[in-house]
Amino acid sequence: MSLAASAAAVAGTPAVSLDAFEQLLASQPSATEALAEWCKTRGLAAQPVITARRLGDTAPLPEGARALLGLGPDEPVAFRHVQLVCGDLVLSDARNWYVPGRLPPEMAHTLDTTDRPFGAVIAPLHFARERLDSRRGPGPGCPAQTILTNRAVIRRAEGEALALVAECYQPALLGG
């Protein structure tokens, strides 16, 4: 048994399924799309649609985030804290610091006033996801039961940074 499989078995996390989800996530620019595909192929809900439950709209910008996003000292940053849900299952607890001034006004307004997932709102921008780090288990700010933590910068196709995301994937992702 590999070290990762052994550690997952000890933690009660089926390594094969989590490995498969990590591969799917790495193949998609959008965590929302990866979750929707996962929900559908795993039959996690009758309607495999990802929705966002807003939990908050204020949080300090993480250290180093201005540099990661290529922001000046006064450029505004907005924040969304949501749970990404498929049916009744919370699959991810996500924090998103985004630059509203780099989005079309209607997208910034939608993000500010609705519960639509970030990835679904900005999908027309054909963005890319630059993974900064990934780890099994909870990362900083994640709920204790988190099974996988990812941090990424979301960029326009030409490279301009739009957002910094911290994603805390939950046990329901594996049907548990």
ZATI-158668 format. One record per residue (C-alpha): residue number from 0; residue in three letters; chain; x, y, z. Coordinates in steps of 0.5 Angstrom, whole numbers, plus 500, padded with zeros to 3 digits. Last residue first. Layout:
N
+-----+------+-----+-----+-----+-----+
| seq | type | mol |   x |   y |   z |
+-----+------+-----+-----+-----+-----+
| NUM |  ALA |   A |   X |   Y |   Z |
...
+-----+------+-----+-----+-----+-----+
This chain:
176
+-----+------+-----+-----+-----+-----+
| seq | type | mol |   x |   y |   z |
+-----+------+-----+-----+-----+-----+
| 175 |  GLY |   A | 460 | 520 | 507 |
| 174 |  GLY |   A | 459 | 520 | 499 |
| 173 |  LEU |   A | 466 | 521 | 497 |
| 172 |  LEU |   A | 465 | 529 | 497 |
| 171 |  ALA |   A | 460 | 528 | 503 |
| 170 |  PRO |   A | 467 | 528 | 507 |
| 169 |  GLN |   A | 468 | 535 | 505 |
| 168 |  TYR |   A | 473 | 539 | 500 |
| 167 |  CYS |   A | 476 | 546 | 503 |
| 166 |  GLU |   A | 477 | 550 | 498 |
| 165 |  ALA |   A | 482 | 557 | 498 |
| 164 |  VAL |   A | 481 | 561 | 492 |
| 163 |  LEU |   A | 485 | 567 | 490 |
| 162 |  ALA |   A | 482 | 571 | 484 |
| 161 |  LEU |   A | 482 | 575 | 478 |
| 160 |  ALA |   A | 489 | 574 | 476 |
| 159 |  GLU |   A | 491 | 577 | 469 |
| 158 |  GLY |   A | 494 | 571 | 465 |
| 157 |  GLU |   A | 492 | 572 | 458 |
| 156 |  ALA |   A | 487 | 567 | 459 |
| 155 |  ARG |   A | 484 | 570 | 465 |
| 154 |  ARG |   A | 487 | 568 | 472 |
| 153 |  ILE |   A | 484 | 564 | 478 |
| 152 |  VAL |   A | 489 | 563 | 483 |
| 151 |  ALA |   A | 489 | 557 | 487 |
| 150 |  ARG |   A | 489 | 554 | 494 |
| 149 |  ASN |   A | 487 | 547 | 495 |
| 148 |  THR |   A | 485 | 543 | 501 |
| 147 |  LEU |   A | 483 | 536 | 502 |
| 146 |  ILE |   A | 479 | 531 | 507 |
| 145 |  THR |   A | 476 | 537 | 511 |
| 144 |  GLN |   A | 473 | 535 | 518 |
| 143 |  ALA |   A | 476 | 540 | 522 |
| 142 |  PRO |   A | 473 | 546 | 518 |
| 141 |  CYS |   A | 478 | 550 | 514 |
| 140 |  GLY |   A | 481 | 556 | 516 |
| 139 |  PRO |   A | 489 | 554 | 515 |
| 138 |  GLY |   A | 489 | 547 | 511 |
| 137 |  PRO |   A | 485 | 541 | 513 |
| 136 |  GLY |   A | 486 | 534 | 511 |
| 135 |  ARG |   A | 490 | 532 | 504 |
| 134 |  ARG |   A | 494 | 537 | 501 |
| 133 |  SER |   A | 494 | 542 | 495 |
| 132 |  ASP |   A | 498 | 548 | 494 |
| 131 |  LEU |   A | 499 | 554 | 489 |
| 130 |  ARG |   A | 494 | 551 | 483 |
| 129 |  GLU |   A | 494 | 556 | 477 |
| 128 |  ARG |   A | 486 | 555 | 475 |
| 127 |  ALA |   A | 485 | 558 | 468 |
| 126 |  PHE |   A | 479 | 562 | 465 |
| 125 |  HIS |   A | 475 | 562 | 459 |
| 124 |  LEU |   A | 472 | 569 | 461 |
| 123 |  PRO |   A | 465 | 566 | 460 |
| 122 |  ALA |   A | 465 | 561 | 466 |
| 121 |  ILE |   A | 466 | 567 | 471 |
| 120 |  VAL |   A | 459 | 566 | 474 |
| 119 |  ALA |   A | 459 | 559 | 474 |
| 118 |  GLY |   A | 466 | 559 | 477 |
| 117 |  PHE |   A | 464 | 564 | 482 |
| 116 |  PRO |   A | 458 | 559 | 484 |
| 115 |  ARG |   A | 451 | 563 | 484 |
| 114 |  ASP |   A | 449 | 565 | 491 |
| 113 |  THR |   A | 447 | 572 | 489 |
| 112 |  THR |   A | 448 | 580 | 490 |
| 111 |  ASP |   A | 456 | 581 | 490 |
| 110 |  LEU |   A | 458 | 575 | 485 |
| 109 |  THR |   A | 452 | 577 | 480 |
| 108 |  HIS |   A | 454 | 585 | 481 |
| 107 |  ALA |   A | 461 | 583 | 479 |
| 106 |  MET |   A | 459 | 579 | 473 |
| 105 |  GLU |   A | 455 | 585 | 471 |
| 104 |  PRO |   A | 460 | 590 | 471 |
| 103 |  PRO |   A | 465 | 585 | 467 |
| 102 |  LEU |   A | 471 | 583 | 472 |
| 101 |  ARG |   A | 477 | 586 | 473 |
| 100 |  GLY |   A | 475 | 591 | 478 |
|  99 |  PRO |   A | 471 | 586 | 482 |
|  98 |  VAL |   A | 478 | 583 | 484 |
|  97 |  TYR |   A | 477 | 577 | 488 |
|  96 |  TRP |   A | 478 | 573 | 494 |
|  95 |  ASN |   A | 474 | 567 | 495 |
|  94 |  ARG |   A | 473 | 562 | 501 |
|  93 |  ALA |   A | 470 | 555 | 499 |
|  92 |  ASP |   A | 467 | 550 | 504 |
|  91 |  SER |   A | 466 | 544 | 499 |
|  90 |  LEU |   A | 462 | 538 | 498 |
|  89 |  VAL |   A | 456 | 540 | 502 |
|  88 |  LEU |   A | 451 | 535 | 501 |
|  87 |  ASP |   A | 443 | 536 | 500 |
|  86 |  GLY |   A | 443 | 536 | 493 |
|  85 |  CYS |   A | 450 | 538 | 491 |
|  84 |  VAL |   A | 453 | 544 | 495 |
|  83 |  LEU |   A | 458 | 549 | 495 |
|  82 |  GLN |   A | 459 | 552 | 501 |
|  81 |  VAL |   A | 460 | 559 | 501 |
|  80 |  HIS |   A | 465 | 565 | 503 |
|  79 |  ARG |   A | 465 | 571 | 498 |
|  78 |  PHE |   A | 470 | 576 | 499 |
|  77 |  ALA |   A | 472 | 583 | 495 |
|  76 |  VAL |   A | 478 | 586 | 493 |
|  75 |  PRO |   A | 479 | 593 | 492 |
|  74 |  GLU |   A | 486 | 596 | 489 |
|  73 |  ASP |   A | 489 | 601 | 494 |
|  72 |  PRO |   A | 496 | 597 | 495 |
|  71 |  GLY |   A | 496 | 595 | 488 |
|  70 |  LEU |   A | 494 | 588 | 486 |
|  69 |  GLY |   A | 498 | 583 | 482 |
|  68 |  LEU |   A | 494 | 577 | 485 |
|  67 |  LEU |   A | 499 | 573 | 488 |
|  66 |  ALA |   A | 503 | 580 | 490 |
|  65 |  ARG |   A | 496 | 582 | 494 |
|  64 |  ALA |   A | 495 | 575 | 497 |
|  63 |  GLY |   A | 502 | 575 | 500 |
|  62 |  GLU |   A | 499 | 575 | 507 |
|  61 |  PRO |   A | 491 | 573 | 506 |
|  60 |  LEU |   A | 486 | 578 | 505 |
|  59 |  PRO |   A | 482 | 579 | 511 |
|  58 |  ALA |   A | 475 | 576 | 511 |
|  57 |  THR |   A | 468 | 579 | 510 |
|  56 |  ASP |   A | 462 | 577 | 505 |
|  55 |  GLY |   A | 460 | 571 | 509 |
|  54 |  LEU |   A | 456 | 564 | 509 |
|  53 |  ARG |   A | 453 | 564 | 502 |
|  52 |  ARG |   A | 450 | 557 | 500 |
|  51 |  ALA |   A | 453 | 556 | 493 |
|  50 |  THR |   A | 449 | 551 | 488 |
|  49 |  ILE |   A | 452 | 545 | 484 |
|  48 |  VAL |   A | 447 | 542 | 480 |
|  47 |  PRO |   A | 447 | 534 | 480 |
|  46 |  GLN |   A | 439 | 534 | 480 |
|  45 |  ALA |   A | 438 | 527 | 484 |
|  44 |  ALA |   A | 444 | 527 | 488 |
|  43 |  LEU |   A | 451 | 524 | 489 |
|  42 |  GLY |   A | 450 | 520 | 483 |
|  41 |  ARG |   A | 458 | 519 | 483 |
|  40 |  THR |   A | 458 | 521 | 475 |
|  39 |  LYS |   A | 453 | 527 | 476 |
|  38 |  CYS |   A | 456 | 529 | 483 |
|  37 |  TRP |   A | 463 | 529 | 480 |
|  36 |  GLU |   A | 462 | 532 | 474 |
|  35 |  ALA |   A | 458 | 538 | 478 |
|  34 |  LEU |   A | 464 | 538 | 483 |
|  33 |  ALA |   A | 469 | 539 | 477 |
|  32 |  GLU |   A | 465 | 544 | 474 |
|  31 |  THR |   A | 465 | 548 | 480 |
|  30 |  ALA |   A | 472 | 547 | 481 |
|  29 |  SER |   A | 473 | 551 | 475 |
|  28 |  PRO |   A | 480 | 550 | 470 |
|  27 |  GLN |   A | 478 | 543 | 470 |
|  26 |  SER |   A | 484 | 537 | 469 |
|  25 |  ALA |   A | 487 | 538 | 476 |
|  24 |  LEU |   A | 480 | 537 | 479 |
|  23 |  LEU |   A | 479 | 531 | 476 |
|  22 |  GLN |   A | 485 | 528 | 478 |
|  21 |  GLU |   A | 484 | 530 | 485 |
|  20 |  PHE |   A | 477 | 527 | 485 |
|  19 |  ALA |   A | 480 | 520 | 482 |
|  18 |  ASP |   A | 486 | 521 | 488 |
|  17 |  LEU |   A | 480 | 522 | 493 |
|  16 |  SER |   A | 476 | 516 | 490 |
|  15 |  VAL |   A | 482 | 511 | 491 |
|  14 |  ALA |   A | 484 | 514 | 497 |
|  13 |  PRO |   A | 478 | 512 | 501 |
|  12 |  THR |   A | 478 | 517 | 507 |
|  11 |  GLY |   A | 478 | 513 | 514 |
|  10 |  ALA |   A | 484 | 517 | 517 |
|   9 |  VAL |   A | 488 | 511 | 517 |
|   8 |  ALA |   A | 486 | 509 | 510 |
|   7 |  ALA |   A | 488 | 516 | 508 |
|   6 |  ALA |   A | 495 | 515 | 511 |
|   5 |  SER |   A | 496 | 508 | 508 |
|   4 |  ALA |   A | 494 | 510 | 501 |
|   3 |  ALA |   A | 498 | 516 | 501 |
|   2 |  LEU |   A | 504 | 512 | 504 |
|   1 |  SER |   A | 503 | 507 | 498 |
|   0 |  MET |   A | 500 | 500 | 500 |
+-----+------+-----+-----+-----+-----+
